[in-house]
């Protein structure tokens, strides 16, 4: 798109001022400097480029020079150049102030939009209209990825900026919104472009020095972004409670866990029934519960479980026998294994035995 034509009015009385300075050697008055600042602000609001505006000042200076500095004496030349410096400096100051104000307004509008979008606030129709300003078409499906690192991040921090730069370099022209929320890095992308979120996950994991990334499922409409965002947050919370160390988590792979806890009371009853007796063991239930969790994660292979727990196979066998004695369920028996493993998952989800059921 062509830049808007710069009108002559943007220079105000610049040529007249130069003529008076050449005749009197005076400096610009306070009112004249303030007028130059006001013209700079108006030029910024008009969408003009500062480089073109400075060039315009220099062109007018050259054109007015024979009339403004007749005789070209050193004193006159110095006075005119000083006036040019004052005029351009005041003009640029007004221009930059207007730009900073515009940037602050844009940042405030963007932050308000993101808060409304991720919290599901505001009228959904109005939210969809506002989204087009930031490159999102909420009538289509979108997915959200959330990256959590060892520290809390804001949009101005180096880590989010490096991730954003990598995304813009790789996917120039794509409709992507990257921001931070509650100390985490958030990326919103069209649901039809899973490669964007995969690349975001790779970059965020590296930039956060091994942080964890969760990706929600694609959902349509303004409420779909909130739904996907909530799924990503729930996946991160689930990973924390379940001790999952995968660098990237996909909500679509974890749907079984919300199903298991949909009836919280039933799950609590199962945990108490299957694992409650472990509290009678020396040291409480936690060591044996952890043994079961690692045993199931290792595919019920005793040698691999022992290696992960830094135990001998004999010591592991003793623990499994002790679990059998206390609960009446044999972890190596396929008939008992399913209920035990489900109870172990439930215990992690409900934070048992740290919390009473």
N, C-alpha and C positions, 0 to 999 in steps of 0.2 A: 504494500500500500504506500502511495506517495505521501511524503510529509506535507502537512498543510502549508500553503504559501504564507510567508511572513509579511504582514502589512507594514507599510512605512510608519504607521502610528506607533509601532512598538518602540521606536527610538525616541519618541517625544520631541523635546526641544534640544536634542543632542547637538545638531549643527549650529544652532543659535548660541548655545553655551560655548562651543569651541571658538566661535567668532568673538565673543565678548572676552574670553580668556586671552586670545591673541592680542586684543587691544589693550587690556588692562593688566594682564598677568595675574589676575585674582584666582583663588581656589573656588571650588564649588561650595555653595551655601548649604546649610543644613536642610532647608526645604528642597533644594535641588537633589541632594543625595537621597532624601526620603522618596522623592518622585521617581528616581532611578530604581529604587528597591521595589516600589509599587509596580513599575513597568516590568521588572523582572518577574514578579509574582504573576502578573497577568500573562506574560509570555509562557511561563511554565504551565499555567492553567489552560492555555490555548494549545498545548501539545507540541510546542516548538522545541527544537534541539538546541542546547546551550552552545554547541560548537558553531552552528549556523548563525546564532545570534551574535556571538563574539566576532565572527567573520564579517557580519553586516556592519558592526560598529567600526571595524578597521577599514572597511571599504569606504564608509562615509567619512572617516577621518582623512583618508587619502584624497578623496574627492574635494573635501572642504579645505584642505591644507593650503593651496595657493591663496585663497581668500582670507583664511583665518590667520595665517602666519606670514603676511606680506613682509618681504625682506629677509625672512628666515634667520633673524638674528639668534644667537645662542640663547639669550634670555627668553625670547618668545617661544622658541622651539622647546625649551625645557618646561615652560609654563603649560604649553599645549599638551605635551606628553604627560605631564603630571595630571592634567585635567582628564585626559583619556584614561589614565590608570584609575583615578577616583571614580569616574563614571562607570567604567566596565566592572570594577570591583563591587560597587554598590548594586549594580544591575544583577551581577552574578549572585550576590548575597541574597537578594530578594527571590531570585529564581530557585536557589537551593533551599531556602526556608519553605517555599511553596511545595517543592518536591518532598521534603521531609514530612511535611504535614500530610501530603497525599499518601505517602507510604504508611504513615501511622494510621490513617483512616482505613486504608486497604487492609492492613494487618488486623485492625480491630474488627472489620467486617468479616474477614476470613476466619478469625478465631470464633466470632459469634456464630457464623455458619457451621463451623466444624462442631462446636458444642451442641448446637441444635440438632445437627445431623446424627451425631453419635449417641446423643441422649434421647433422641426421638421427640424432641420438643418442637414447638411451632406447628402451624397448620401445614399438612403434608403437601397440599397443592402449592402453597407459597414457598415451601422448602424446595420443591422440585423446580420452581421458577428461578429461585436464587442459585440453584446448583449449576445452571447453564453458565453463569458468570465465571464459575471455577472449573469449567470443562467437564462437568458430569451430566449425564442424561439419565436421571433416576427412573425413568420408565423402563429402562433395561436392567438386566441383572448385574449386580456388582458383588465382589467379594472383598473381604478385608483381611489383611495380615497384620499381626501385632508382634513387635520385637521387644523383648525384655532383656536388659543388660545388667551389669553389676552396679550401675548407678542410674539415677534419674536423669532424663534428658529433656532439654527444651529445644525449640526450633533453631535457636541461634548457636547451639553447641556444634562442635566440630564433627561429632559422629553422625548426627542426622544430616548435616550438610554434605558429608562425604557420600553417604548413601544416596541422597537426592541427586548429587552430581553424576554418580554412576548410572542411576536410572535414566536421567535425562540424556546422557550420552548414548546409552544403549537403545532407548525407546523414544527418541525425539519425535514429537507429533502425536504420541499416544495420550489418551485422556486419563491421566494418573494424578491422584491427589496424595501428597505425602505430608504428614504433620506429626506432632507429638501430642500425647494425651496422658496425663497422670504419670509422667516420667517414662513412658514407653513410646516407641516409634511406630506410627500407624501408616499403612499404605492402603489406599482404596483404588481398585482397578476394575475395569469391566470383567464380568464373569466369563466372557468368551475369550479372555486373554490370560490363561493360567501361567503362561511363560513369564509374565510381568511379576507375579507374586513369587514364583520360584526364584527368579533372579533377585528380587528384593530380599527374600529369605537368605540367599547365599551371601549377598553383600552385607546385610544387617548382622548375620552371624559372625562374619569376619570383623566388621567394624566395631562390634560390641565386645570383641575379644572372647568369643565363645558363648555369647548370649543365646537365648532360646527364642524361636519364632513359631507362632501358631497361625494357621490359616483357616478362616471360616469358610463355609460353603457359600456359593453364589445364591443370591436371592433377589427377586425383582422388587421394584418400587422404592420409595423413600424409606419405608420401614424395613426394607430388605438389607440396607446398609447396617442399620442398628442390629438386626438379627445376626448378620455375619460377624459383626464386631463382637457381640456378646458371645458367640460361639468360640471365637478366637481367645477371648479372655477366659472363658470356662476351660478351654483346653490348656492354657498356661497354669491355671489354678489346679487342674486335675494332674498335670505333670508334676507339680510341686508336691501334691499329697501322695501321689503314687510312686514318687521317686523316679520318674521317667527322665532320662538324660538325652533323648533324641534331640538333635539340633533343630529339626523342623517337625512340627506336629500338625496333622491335618484333622480338622474336626470330623470330616467324613469317615475317618478311620477309628474314631473314638465314640461312635454313637451308642455302643453297647453300655457304656458307663452311665449316661443319663437314664437309660432304660432300667439299669439295675437299681438305681437310687430313686426311681420315680415313686415307689412305695417305700418311703424311708422307714416306717415302722416295721414293715415286713423284713427289710434288710437288717435292721437292728435286732430283731428276734432271731434271725438266722445266725448273726455273728455271736450273739449270747449263747445260743444253743450249741453251735459247732465249736466255737473257740473259747467260750467262757471258762471251761475247765483249765485252760492253759495258765490262768492266773494263779493256780495252785503250785506251779513249778517254782523251783528256786530261782530267784531273779525276776520273777513275774512272767507275764505273757510275751513281752516284746522280743526276747531272744528267739523263742520258738516260733513266734509269728514271722519274724524276719527269715528264719530258716525255711519256713514253708513258702514264703514269697519268692525267695531265690531258687528254691527247688522247682517251683512251677515255671519260673522264668527260664530256667535251664532245660526245660523240656523233660523234667523228672529224671534226668541223668545224674546219678549219684556222684560220679567222678568230677563232672563239670561243676556241680553244686558245691562240692567240697573245695574245689579250686577257687571258686568265687568267694567263698566264705573263709578262705585260708584255714581250712580244717583238714584233718585226715579223713579218709573215707570211713574209717572205723568210728571216729567221733561223730561224723554226720549220721551214720547208721544208728548210733545210740540216741541222737536227738530225735530221729524219725520214730524210733521205737517208743521213746518217752511221750511223743505226741500221740501215738496210737494208744498208749496206756491211759493217758489223761482224757482223751476225747472219745475213745472207742472207734475212731475212724483211722483207717490205714492209708496214708498218703500214696503208697505204692499200688493200692487196689483201685482199678478203674471205676468200680462201683462207688467208692467213697470220694474219689478224687474231685469229681465235679462240684459236689456240695462244699468240700473243703476249699477249693480254689475260689469259688464264688464268695464264700465267707471271708477269705483273705482279702479279696478285692473290696468287699464291703467294709472291712475293717479299715483299710487305707482311706476309702472315701469318707468314712465317718470319723476318721482320726481316733480310732480305738486302738489301744486302751488308754491313750492320753486323756480322752474325754469319756465321761460316763455315758452309757447309752440309756 
